[in-house]
Amino acid sequence: MNIIYYQNPRGQFPIKEFINSLAFKQRVKIFRVLNYFEKYGIEAILPHVKKISGTFLWEIRILGKDNLRIIYFIYQENMVVLLNGFVKKTQKTSKKDLSRALSYFQDWKTRLDK
């Protein structure tokens, strides 16, 4: 499985910025899950994956003291694009975080089609 990070038109990687803003232990958890995902596919991280209802997007759920989320979509059979990351504070994914991920997806798709 190939994992790529969404890059905005200014050359920034929002998901990398999110991960870099976290504490060391949180980053380790995220990279461990992403490593399993990349090496062994989605089946290897199934307890950490959930479809976001009403969308084509998925989230990787890192549980613990802080509930971390990474929103992604599957582009091709072997490619995953990580869009947005955030600390989840409520039961439901906030509209702001979902809207941001959808905006990143639209930008990615528009630039891909050019």
N, C-alpha and C positions, 0 to 999 in steps of 0.2 A: 504494500500500500504506500503510495506516495503522498506525503503531507506537504502542502504548500501554505504559505501565509499570505493572506490578502495584503496587497500593497496599494495604498491610495495614490492619486495622481501626483502628489508632492514627494513620493518616494518613501513615505512612512509606512511602517508595519504596525497597525494598532494592536494586534494581538501580542506582538513582541513587546511593545511598550507596556501593555497590561502585565504580562508575565514578569518583566523586569522590575515593575513597581512592587511586586510581592516580596514577602519575607523568604529567606533561603529555603526553609522547610516546605513552604507552599510551592516554590518553583520545582523542588525535587519531586514532589508528588505529581505535578503536572507533567514534567519530563518523563517520569516513569510510565505514566499512562500513555503518553504520546509515543514513547519508544515501543511499548507493547503493541499499540495500534499499528504503527509503521511496520514492525517486524512480522506480526502474526495476524493482522486484520481485525476487523470489528468484533469478531467472535471472542477474541482475547480480552476485550474490555467491556463485554456486555453488561455487567452490573453498573457500569459507569456511563451508559449511553441511553438516551431517551429522545424520542421524536417529539418535536414541539408541535402540539396539536394545532391543526388548521393551517399548517405551513409545510413546506418541503424541507425545512431546516431541522437539524438535530443538535443536541447538546451533549457535551461530555461533562459529566458531573463528578467533581472531586469533593468528596465528603470529608468532614472532620470538623475542627473548631470553626473554620470558615467554610462556607459552602461556595466553592468556586465553580464557575461555569464557563465553557468555551462553546460558542455557537459555530457550527460548520455545516457544509453541504457536500454531497458527493457529486463530483463533476463527471467523472467517468468511472468505469468499473474499478479502476485502481488509483483514483486520485481524489483526495479530500482537500477542501479549501477551508482553512480556519479563518473566520471572519471577525469575531468579537469575543472578548472575555470580560467577565465581571464577577463581583462577589454578590451572591444572591442573598437577599435579606428577608424575603417574604416567600410564601408558598408558590406564588405565581411569578413567572418571568415578567419583569416590568415591560411596559409598552415602549419605554425609552430604549431599553437594551435590545428589544426585538426590532424596533424601528431602525436602530443604528445598524444592526446586522443586515436587515433587508436593504438598506441604503448602500452598504458596502457591496452586497451581492449585485445590485443593479449597476453600480459603477463598474464592478469587475466584468459583468456580462457585456455591458456597452463597449468597454475597451477591448474585450475579446473579439467582439463581432466586427471591429474595424479592420 
